[in-house]
Amino acid sequence: VVTPAKLRRLCALARQADITVMANHPTQIQRMAEAANDQEILLRLLVQIAPNDQQRSGAPDLALVALAQAIEQMPSLTFAGITASPVSMSPISRTDVTDADLESMSRQHLQQLVEARTALEKAGIEVQVVSVGETIIYEEAAGVVGVTEVMAGTYALLDAHYAPYW
């Protein structure tokens, strides 16, 4: 959510519902803070991080603490935690991935997320939420201490890109 109109709409919705949004860049966070301040609301933010070996959007691990600290300093924002989609699930990248490969990659990436949480907590930043995405890694995520939620959902809608795995 980056355009002024969409930020205004987000803040209007946040008056009516408990909303948590993801952000991964200082400019995006600043714009969210300004929009929330203009509408006198408090927005909850998760910082989106990317596992080390993926070409996905997300805050590099080294910048994570700085982003969380920046959020905490803005009166219209509150840092809620971190989020990531630990495994790239595009149909092209999954064609040669075995179940054992998927489990290994999932555990490795989930561990990186837990380590990110640890880095934040060592910096004195409370992490309420550690949220991971992708229905296909639900079982692995459920077994990782420190993960608080799995954003599973596309499987429920029978997303066609999961067809090779079911």
Stockholm file with secondary structure:
# STOCKHOLM 1.0

chainA/1-166         VVTPAKLRRLCALARQADITVMANHPTQIQRMAEAANDQEILLRLLVQIAPNDQQRSGAPDLALVALAQAIEQMPSLTFAGITASPVSMSPISRTDVTDADLESMSRQHLQQLVEARTALEKAGIEVQVVSVGETIIYEEAAGVVGVTEVMAGTYALLDAHYAPYW
#=GR chainA/1-166 SS CCSHHHHHHHHHHHTTSCCEEEECSHHHHHHHHHHHHHTTCCEEEEEEBCCTTCCCSSBCHHHHHHHHHHHHHCTTEEEEEEEECCSCCCTTTTTTCCHHHHHHHHHHHHHHHHHHHHHHHHTTCCCCEEEEECGGGHHHHHTSTTCCEEECCTTTTTCGGGGGGC
#=GC SS_cons         CCSHHHHHHHHHHHTTSCCEEEECSHHHHHHHHHHHHHTTCCEEEEEEBCCTTCCCSSBCHHHHHHHHHHHHHCTTEEEEEEEECCSCCCTTTTTTCCHHHHHHHHHHHHHHHHHHHHHHHHTTCCCCEEEEECGGGHHHHHTSTTCCEEECCTTTTTCGGGGGGC
//
